Amino acid sequence: MIESDERQELARLIREEKQLVARDLLASAWNEGIDAGIEPEILAESIVCAAIEELVAHCGQSWSGKLVEKLVTMEDEGRFATIRTLQ
């Protein structure tokens, strides 16, 4: 039987792997948009808005609002300045 700590570690690893796959998929879509002549600002706004709309539909407005607040905090802390660009 898997212990609680082992289950948590496995869940963390699975989440990290899913995040990597999601970033790869997003990078591909981003590059396709750039190649099609869409400006990065338009791509970013469209992607963020579409993601939040989907999140509201699947998780509800309350949870989505918490994520938006978290993203604002991350921006205020400069966390996005250290993330690699998708181009």
N, C-alpha and C positions, 0 to 999 in steps of 0.2 A: 504494500500500500504506500502511496506517495504521501510524504509528510507535508504539512501546511507550507513550510518554507520552500520545499521543492516545487510545490504547486505554484506558489507565487513567483518563483524564479522562472518556471516554465512559461507562465502567463506573460511575464515581462519579456522574455525572449521572443515569444510569438508576436506580441505587440510590436516589438522593435522590427521584426522581419516584415510585418504588414506595413509598417511605416516606410520602410525602405522600398517595398514594392509600390506603394502609393506614390512616393516621391519620383520613382522611375517613370511611372505612368504619367504623372503630371509634367515631368521634364519633357517627355515625348510630345505631349499635347502642346506644351509651351513652345517648343521648337517648331512644331508644325504651324502654329499661329504666327511666329516671327517670320518663318519662311513664306507665309502667305501675305506678309506685309502689314500685319496688325501690330500696332505700337504696344510696347510693354505695359504702358499705363492702362490701355484699353483691355488687354489680356488680363491683367491683375484684377481690375475692378470686376470684370465679367466672371472670372473664376471665383473670386471671393463671394460675390453676390449669389451666384449659382450654388455654391457650396452651402451657404447659410440657408438659402431657400430649401435645399434638400434636407439639411439638418433639422430645420423647423418641421418639415413634413414627417420626418422619421422619429425625432426625439422630442419635439415640442419646443415652444418658444422660450420657456424658462431655461431649459438646458442650453439652448442655442445662445441665449443672452449671456449666460455664464461664460461660454466659450469666447464670445466677442469681448467681454470684459477682460478675460485672461489674455487675449491677443493684444488689447490696448496696453495692459500692464507690461507685456513682453516688449512691445514697441517702446514704451517709456523707459524701460531698462536697457534698451539698445541691443536686445537679443537678436534681432533680425539682421543687424549690421554684420554679424559674424557668420551668417549662414551663406553658403555658396550660392551663386546665381544659377538660374536654370538655363541660361542661354548657352 
